[in-house]
Amino acid sequence: MKLLHFADAHIDMANYGRHDPVTGLPLRVLDFLKSFDTIVDTAISRKVDMVIFAGDAYKDRSPSPTFQREWGKRIMRLSQAEIPTLLLVGNHDISPSIGRAHALQEFKTLQVPYVKVLDAPTLLKSEDLWGLPVQVIAMPWIARSGLMAATGETDSTQAFSRIEDNMGQLIEDWIEECDSSLPIILTAHASIEGAKFGGERLVMLGNDLVLSGSLVKNPKFNYVAMGHIHKPQDVNEGHQPPVIYPGSIERVDFGEAKEDRFFVIADVEQGKDTTVEWNQLTGVRKFIDRRTTLMSSEEATKQLIEALPGQKEMSDAIVRLVVEYPREWDTLIDEPALRKYTADAFEFHFVKRPQSESRARLPEGQVVSSLSPLELLDQYLASAKATNADELKKLAEQILSEGE
């Protein structure tokens, strides 16, 4: 069977830019929806047998009705195309309070055809999956409050430790229940030991439930569809089963500036190695992150412009320039000139980090009045780590002797 796997949509991550005057939506939200449309279009045109979304539809647990509408439109397209779709609940989708609805609740409540919401650990057999020749073990994000209630622990660290210990046995029991003639897919929204994190730590919420590498790399699985970590990767690269984080569908911050965005199509068949096709999302908005240090007070603004890419490269990109410089040069920087140069960028962030020079400190017990001018100069040159200290001392001696 042909499986399409994507994760970490975060479609309402509107932390940069302006609003579209036609739709009223933030332009950054339209970026995320464009990638989402590409995924849905591909699922329909390639006639995939199943779609697995591995969690985090939104940036937080209380999306506005407008964003829910946009998400719903696209999921309904999959439903109307009769493509079985599994929606795993991620940490951004679930409320920390027991009993409150999560962000994907309406699809479960309304029993949308061909859509199944996975909000609790479960084993889905073929009869639970519209007769598809596959079995799915689902591990959605488990909230800290839910863990503590389930385990009876008052300490969250102990609760996580217990659930991690028990999870392996739970999954082993489910594997024993499975039909050995059908492939088994594990899908989870969690971290894995050994996985590489990108720059998305800023958007992660709550403690991570960490799955062991041996647990997810069990050869009885045919494919492992992960969500939560935004850096695209196969944690079991070169071996079976593929343990895939497809990554987020759009860049969410500058930590992902150099990473491409993907979704995955996998061919899964029992008794054969699973093949994975990485589909790069094109048209993803560029993030450009530059850092520099002003080395001279002359033509400071020109130095900063030279640290930026060309205007054509910055067109429609989200650009950040971080600069360090001595605090006394602050007035030499012409920020309006920088913003004029970056006018074609989608958004320009100028981060100034003025540095204060450390002062020379006298040894304990000494006071300024007890030292001669040459001794004070010697203390200063040592603290400034002057490379030409000897020459400066000789010049100072000459000046002082001429003054006397």
C-alpha positions in Angstrom: 0.0 0.0 0.0 1.0 3.6 -0.6 1.2 5.8 2.5 1.5 9.6 2.6 3.0 10.9 5.9 3.3 14.5 7.1 3.5 16.2 10.4 3.8 19.5 12.3 1.6 21.7 10.1 1.3 24.6 12.6 -0.8 26.4 10.0 -1.5 29.4 12.2 2.2 30.3 12.9 1.7 33.9 11.9 4.7 35.3 13.7 6.0 37.3 10.7 4.6 39.6 8.1 1.4 41.3 7.1 -2.2 40.3 6.3 -3.5 39.5 2.8 -6.1 42.2 1.9 -8.2 39.7 -0.1 -8.6 36.8 2.4 -7.8 38.7 5.6 -5.5 35.9 6.6 -1.9 36.6 7.6 0.4 36.1 4.7 2.5 33.6 6.7 -0.6 31.5 7.3 -1.1 31.4 3.5 2.5 30.1 3.2 1.6 27.1 5.5 -1.7 26.5 3.7 0.1 26.5 0.3 2.3 23.7 1.5 -0.8 21.9 3.0 -2.6 22.2 -0.4 0.4 20.7 -2.1 0.3 17.7 0.2 -3.5 17.2 -0.3 -3.2 17.6 -4.0 -0.4 15.0 -4.1 -2.4 12.5 -2.0 -5.3 12.8 -4.4 -3.4 12.8 -7.7 -1.1 9.9 -6.6 -4.2 8.0 -5.3 -2.5 7.1 -2.0 -4.1 4.4 0.1 -3.8 6.2 3.4 -2.7 9.6 4.9 -1.1 9.8 8.3 -0.8 13.2 9.9 1.6 12.7 12.9 0.4 15.6 15.1 0.5 19.4 15.7 -2.0 21.0 13.4 -1.8 24.4 15.0 0.7 26.5 17.0 -1.4 26.2 20.2 -4.3 24.4 21.7 -6.9 27.1 21.1 -6.9 27.9 17.4 -9.3 30.6 16.1 -12.4 29.4 14.2 -10.8 31.0 11.0 -7.8 28.7 11.2 -10.0 25.7 12.1 -12.0 26.4 9.0 -8.9 26.4 6.8 -7.7 23.2 8.3 -11.1 21.6 7.9 -11.4 22.5 4.3 -8.3 20.5 3.4 -9.1 17.5 5.5 -12.6 17.4 4.0 -11.0 17.3 0.5 -9.3 14.0 1.6 -12.5 12.8 3.0 -14.5 13.5 -0.2 -11.7 11.8 -2.2 -12.4 8.7 0.1 -8.7 8.6 1.2 -8.5 7.1 4.7 -6.8 9.8 6.9 -5.5 9.3 10.4 -5.0 12.5 12.5 -2.7 12.0 15.5 -3.0 14.5 18.3 0.2 16.3 19.1 1.4 18.4 22.0 0.1 21.7 20.4 -3.3 20.1 19.8 -4.1 18.9 23.3 -5.3 20.8 26.3 -3.3 20.4 29.5 -6.6 20.1 31.4 -8.3 16.7 31.7 -11.7 16.7 30.1 -11.2 19.6 27.8 -11.6 19.1 24.0 -8.4 19.0 21.9 -8.0 21.0 18.7 -8.9 18.1 16.4 -12.0 17.1 18.4 -14.6 18.1 15.8 -13.5 15.5 13.3 -14.1 12.8 16.0 -17.4 14.3 17.3 -18.9 14.7 13.8 -17.6 11.3 12.6 -16.2 12.7 9.4 -16.1 9.9 6.8 -12.7 8.3 6.1 -11.2 10.4 8.9 -10.1 8.9 12.3 -8.7 11.0 15.2 -6.1 9.2 17.3 -6.2 10.9 20.8 -5.3 7.9 22.9 -2.8 5.0 22.6 -4.5 2.3 20.5 -4.1 -0.6 18.1 -6.1 -0.3 14.9 -6.6 -3.5 12.9 -7.7 -3.8 9.3 -11.4 -3.8 10.3 -10.8 -0.5 12.1 -9.2 1.0 9.0 -11.9 0.7 6.4 -10.6 -2.8 5.5 -7.1 -1.6 4.4 -4.5 -4.4 4.5 -2.5 -2.8 7.3 -2.4 -2.4 11.1 -1.5 0.8 13.0 -0.2 1.3 16.5 -0.8 4.9 17.5 0.9 6.8 20.3 -0.4 10.4 20.4 1.1 13.0 22.7 0.3 12.3 26.3 -0.2 15.4 28.5 1.6 15.7 31.8 -1.7 15.9 33.7 -2.9 12.7 31.9 0.2 10.9 32.7 0.1 11.8 36.4 -3.6 10.8 36.6 -3.0 7.5 34.9 0.0 6.5 37.0 -1.0 8.0 40.3 2.3 9.8 40.5 2.7 13.3 42.0 6.1 13.9 40.4 6.0 14.3 36.6 9.5 13.0 36.1 8.6 9.7 37.8 5.3 9.6 35.7 7.3 9.9 32.5 9.8 7.2 33.6 7.0 4.8 34.5 5.1 5.3 31.2 8.3 4.9 29.2 9.0 1.7 31.0 5.5 0.4 30.4 5.2 1.5 26.8 7.6 -1.1 25.5 5.5 -3.9 27.0 2.3 -2.3 25.8 3.5 -2.2 22.2 5.0 -5.7 22.4 1.6 -7.0 23.5 -0.1 -5.2 20.6 2.4 -6.6 18.1 1.5 -10.1 19.4 -2.2 -9.3 18.7 -1.4 -8.3 15.1 -2.0 -10.4 12.0 1.5 -11.5 10.9 0.4 -11.5 7.3 -0.3 -7.7 7.3 2.2 -4.9 7.7 2.4 -3.0 11.0 2.9 0.8 11.1 3.8 2.7 14.3 2.8 6.4 14.5 3.8 8.6 17.4 4.1 12.2 18.4 7.2 12.1 20.6 11.0 12.4 20.7 13.3 9.5 20.1 16.7 8.8 21.7 19.3 9.8 19.2 17.1 12.0 17.0 18.6 15.3 15.9 16.7 18.4 16.9 16.6 21.5 14.7 15.8 25.0 15.8 12.2 24.3 16.8 12.8 24.1 20.6 11.1 27.5 20.8 7.8 26.1 19.7 7.8 22.9 21.7 5.5 22.8 24.7 5.7 20.6 27.8 8.1 17.8 28.7 9.1 15.4 26.0 8.1 11.7 26.2 11.2 10.0 24.9 10.9 6.7 23.1 13.9 4.4 23.1 15.7 3.7 19.8 15.2 0.0 20.2 11.5 0.4 20.7 10.9 2.2 17.4 13.4 0.2 15.4 11.7 -3.1 16.1 12.0 -5.1 12.8 8.4 -6.2 13.2 7.4 -2.7 12.2 7.2 -2.0 8.4 7.2 1.8 8.9 7.4 4.3 11.7 5.6 7.6 11.1 6.8 10.2 13.6 5.9 13.8 14.4 7.2 16.5 16.9 10.8 17.1 15.8 10.9 19.6 12.9 14.3 18.4 11.4 13.6 16.0 8.5 15.4 12.7 9.2 15.3 8.9 9.2 16.4 7.9 12.7 17.1 4.4 11.4 18.7 5.4 8.1 20.0 2.5 6.0 18.1 -0.1 7.9 14.5 -1.4 8.2 12.1 -0.1 9.3 12.4 3.5 8.2 11.8 5.7 11.3 10.8 9.0 9.7 10.4 12.5 10.9 9.2 14.4 7.8 9.7 17.7 9.5 7.4 20.7 9.6 5.6 21.8 6.4 7.0 25.3 6.5 9.9 27.0 8.2 8.7 28.3 11.6 11.7 30.3 12.7 15.4 31.1 11.9 16.5 27.9 13.4 15.2 26.2 10.3 16.6 28.7 7.8 18.9 26.1 6.2 16.6 23.1 6.2 14.3 22.1 3.3 10.7 21.1 4.0 9.3 17.6 3.1 6.5 15.2 3.2 7.0 11.5 2.6 5.3 8.8 0.5 6.2 5.2 1.6 5.5 1.9 -0.2 4.6 -0.6 2.5 4.2 -4.3 1.8 4.6 -7.2 4.2 7.7 -9.3 3.5 9.4 -6.6 1.5 11.6 -3.6 2.5 9.7 -0.4 2.7 10.8 2.2 0.2 10.6 5.9 1.2 10.2 8.8 -1.3 11.1 12.3 0.2 8.9 14.9 -1.5 10.4 18.4 -1.1 7.9 21.2 -0.7 8.9 23.9 -3.2 7.9 27.6 -2.9 8.6 27.5 0.9 9.5 31.1 2.0 13.2 31.7 2.5 14.7 32.6 5.9 18.1 34.4 5.7 20.1 34.7 8.9 23.3 36.8 8.8 25.6 37.7 11.7 28.5 40.2 11.7 30.8 42.2 14.0 31.7 45.8 13.2 35.5 45.9 13.1 35.9 49.6 12.4 33.9 52.8 13.1 34.4 54.0 9.5 31.4 53.6 7.2 29.7 51.4 9.7 26.4 51.3 7.7 28.3 50.3 4.6 29.9 47.4 6.4 26.4 46.2 7.5 25.0 46.4 4.0 28.0 44.4 2.7 27.1 41.7 5.4 23.7 41.3 3.8 23.0 39.3 0.6 22.0 41.1 -2.6 18.6 42.7 -2.9 17.4 40.2 -5.4 18.2 37.3 -3.1 16.4 39.0 -0.2 13.2 39.5 -2.3 10.2 38.1 -0.4 12.5 36.5 2.2 12.4 36.9 6.0 15.8 38.4 6.8 17.6 38.8 10.1 20.9 40.7 10.6 22.5 40.4 14.0 25.4 42.8 14.7 27.9 43.2 17.5 29.7 46.5 18.0 31.2 48.7 20.7 28.4 50.6 22.4 30.0 54.0 21.6 29.5 53.3 17.9 25.7 53.2 18.2 25.1 56.6 16.6 27.2 55.6 13.6 24.6 53.0 12.4 22.0 54.4 10.0 19.1 52.0 10.5 16.7 53.7 8.0 19.4 53.2 5.3 19.5 49.5 6.2 15.7 49.2 6.0 15.7 51.0 2.7 18.2 48.5 1.3 16.1 45.6 2.5 12.8 47.1 1.4 12.1 44.1 -1.0 12.4 41.6 1.8 9.1 40.1 3.2 10.3 41.2 6.7 13.6 42.5 8.0 14.8 42.0 11.6 17.7 44.1 12.7 19.2 42.9 16.0 21.8 45.2 17.6 24.0 43.8 20.3 26.2 46.7 21.6 29.1 45.5 23.7 30.5 47.3 26.7 34.3 47.2 27.0 35.4 45.6 30.2 37.1 48.0 32.6 40.6 47.4 34.0 40.4 46.4 37.6 43.1 47.2 40.1 44.5 44.4 42.4 42.8 44.2 45.7 44.2 46.7 48.2 45.4 49.1 45.6 43.9 52.5 44.9 44.3 54.8 41.9 46.0 57.5 43.9 48.8 55.1 44.9 49.8 54.4 41.3 51.8 56.6 38.9 50.4 57.5 35.4 52.7 54.9 33.8 51.6 52.2 36.2 48.0 53.0 35.5 48.7 52.9 31.8 50.3 49.6 32.2 47.2 48.2 34.0 45.0 49.5 31.2 47.1 48.1 28.3 47.2 44.7 30.0 43.4 44.6 30.4 42.9 45.8 26.7 45.4 43.1 25.6 47.1 45.7 23.4 49.5 44.1 20.9 51.7 47.2 20.7 51.9 47.8 24.5 55.7 48.3 24.6 55.6 51.0 21.9 52.8 52.8 23.7 54.6 52.7 27.0 57.8 54.2 25.4 55.6 56.9 23.8 53.9 57.7 27.1 57.3 58.0 28.9 58.4 60.4 26.2 55.3 62.6 26.5 55.5 62.6 30.3 59.2 63.5 30.3 58.6 66.4 27.8 55.7 67.6 29.9 57.8 67.8 33.0 
